[in-house]
Every structure is written in structure tokens, then in C-alpha cells.
Amino acid sequence: MAPPVVNPGEPLPAESTLWDQCTRVLQAELPEQQFNTWIRPLQAVDDGSVLRLLAPNPVSYTHLRAHET
């Protein structure tokens, strides 16, 4: 199956291969409440050769930046 065609800067469809794989791994590793609170609301955006994640609000952004590894 070919990857979905997306223009740079547009939101990626939920079935995007890379983001789908990332969310599956995170969902398996994180407690359900943490996953639903911090990961599920993120929006993946194709920015050319970069996958950018958009946080829904400043609180989420700050929390995720503080806990990135």
C-alpha cells in the first residue's frame, strides 16, 4: 500500500504510517490516561521531510517539552 499523498504543512491522515507506528508504540508503553491526555490530542503535520507534532494548547506543549526524552 502506498503512503498517503500529503502536501507539506497539511495535517496527516490518521493512517499515516510513521505517526500511526509512533502512536501504537506509545500507547503500548504509556498508561492509558497519560496516552489519552498527552499523546492522542497531538496533530501530526507533514512539513516536507520533517514530521511536526502540534500540541492543542500551551499546557500540553509545556508538559511535552518538559518530559521529552
NORTAGI-V222962 format. One line per field, one symbol per residue. phi: phi as a letter, one per 30 degrees, with the letter a starting at -180 (. if undefined). Layout:
phi = ???
//
This chain:
phi = .ddddbdeiceddedeedddddddddddccdedddddcceddcdbdbicbccccddadddedddddcdb
//
